[in-house]
Amino acid sequence: MGEIVAAFGVCHSPHLLTRPPDENPEHQELSIAAMRQLGKILDETHPTPPASAARLNRLLFDIRLNPELRERIIENLEAVCVEYGLTREQRKLAQGLIRVGTTDKVSAHVPPFVEAGVHPLLALMGLHAIYPVARKALQMDN
């Protein structure tokens, strides 16, 4: 059996991490150091979103899951912005949720949301979710 290098408890059972008898401990230390370095790089390239963007992130998260919300955004964006407690700047940015229907490249609308603190993948998925609704509304207006 290998050497026990760590132990921790979880909800249902304890876990033990062991090192195989033939593993070189220096390799594990190098691996841990590499993972820490990767984590540092990831933290620097995409830091934790600011708390001020929490409501905007919540809106984009909800857009993905709620077809009724997507319709309400098209019908009355201002009421939805009030409901989510968005700031004046965030309300201006939220207009991009409707403007996305004017483009064939949804990803082009992502950068302003990311600059405002929205997670990049969440911005892309939220915009893709509302795109067909916004596109259809624009076609009906024309």
C-alpha positions in Angstrom: 0.0 0.0 0.0 1.1 3.5 -0.7 1.9 6.3 1.8 -1.1 8.3 3.1 -0.5 11.9 2.0 -3.8 13.5 2.9 -7.1 12.8 4.6 -10.4 14.7 4.6 -14.0 14.2 5.5 -17.0 14.7 3.2 -20.7 14.4 3.8 -20.9 10.7 3.5 -17.5 9.2 4.1 -13.9 10.0 4.8 -11.4 10.0 1.9 -7.7 9.2 1.9 -5.3 10.2 -0.7 -2.3 7.9 -1.1 0.9 8.0 -3.0 1.7 4.8 -4.9 4.8 3.1 -3.4 6.8 3.7 -6.6 5.9 7.4 -7.1 8.6 9.9 -6.6 7.4 12.5 -4.0 9.3 15.2 -5.8 7.1 14.7 -8.9 4.0 15.2 -6.8 5.4 18.5 -5.4 6.2 19.7 -8.9 2.6 18.8 -10.0 1.2 20.7 -7.1 3.4 23.7 -7.9 2.2 23.6 -11.5 -1.4 23.5 -10.5 -0.9 26.5 -8.2 0.8 28.4 -11.0 -2.1 27.6 -13.3 -4.6 28.8 -10.7 -2.7 32.1 -10.3 -2.7 32.6 -14.1 -6.4 31.9 -14.3 -7.1 34.3 -11.4 -5.1 37.1 -13.1 -6.7 36.6 -16.5 -10.2 36.4 -15.3 -10.6 37.7 -11.7 -13.7 37.2 -9.6 -16.5 39.5 -11.0 -17.1 42.6 -8.9 -20.0 42.5 -6.5 -21.6 45.4 -8.4 -22.2 43.1 -11.4 -24.0 40.4 -9.3 -27.5 41.6 -10.4 -26.5 41.8 -14.1 -25.0 38.3 -13.8 -28.2 37.0 -12.2 -30.3 38.6 -15.1 -28.2 36.8 -17.7 -28.3 33.6 -15.8 -32.1 33.8 -15.6 -32.4 34.6 -19.3 -31.0 31.2 -20.1 -33.6 29.4 -18.1 -36.7 31.5 -18.4 -38.5 31.9 -21.7 -41.1 34.2 -20.2 -38.3 36.5 -19.0 -36.9 36.8 -22.5 -40.3 37.8 -23.8 -40.7 40.4 -20.9 -37.3 41.9 -21.8 -38.4 42.5 -25.3 -41.8 43.9 -24.3 -40.7 46.0 -21.3 -37.0 46.1 -20.7 -37.2 49.0 -18.2 -39.6 47.0 -15.9 -37.2 44.0 -15.9 -34.3 46.3 -15.1 -36.2 47.8 -12.2 -37.1 44.3 -11.0 -33.4 43.2 -11.0 -32.3 46.5 -9.5 -29.9 47.4 -12.2 -28.0 50.7 -12.1 -28.4 53.3 -14.8 -25.2 52.1 -16.6 -26.4 48.5 -16.4 -29.7 49.5 -17.9 -28.0 51.1 -20.9 -26.0 47.9 -21.3 -29.1 45.8 -21.0 -30.4 47.4 -24.2 -27.9 45.2 -25.9 -30.1 42.3 -25.0 -32.6 43.7 -27.6 -30.0 45.0 -30.1 -28.4 41.5 -30.3 -31.3 40.7 -32.6 -29.9 43.1 -35.3 -26.7 41.0 -35.8 -25.7 37.7 -37.3 -22.8 37.4 -34.8 -24.0 37.2 -31.2 -20.5 37.0 -29.8 -19.8 40.6 -31.0 -22.2 41.8 -28.3 -20.3 40.0 -25.5 -17.4 42.4 -24.7 -19.4 45.2 -23.2 -21.1 42.8 -20.8 -17.7 41.3 -19.8 -16.3 44.8 -19.2 -19.2 45.4 -16.9 -18.2 42.3 -14.8 -20.4 39.6 -16.4 -18.7 36.2 -16.7 -17.8 35.8 -20.4 -19.5 32.4 -20.8 -22.6 33.6 -19.0 -22.8 36.6 -21.2 -22.5 34.5 -24.4 -25.0 32.0 -23.3 -27.5 34.6 -22.1 -27.2 36.5 -25.4 -27.6 33.3 -27.4 -30.8 32.5 -25.4 -32.4 35.9 -26.1 -31.2 36.2 -29.7 -34.1 34.4 -31.4 -36.7 36.3 -29.4 -35.0 39.7 -30.2 -34.6 38.7 -33.8 -38.2 37.7 -34.2 -39.4 41.0 -32.5 -37.3 43.1 -34.9 -38.7 41.2 -37.9 -42.2 41.7 -36.7 -41.6 45.5 -36.3 -40.4 45.7 -39.9 
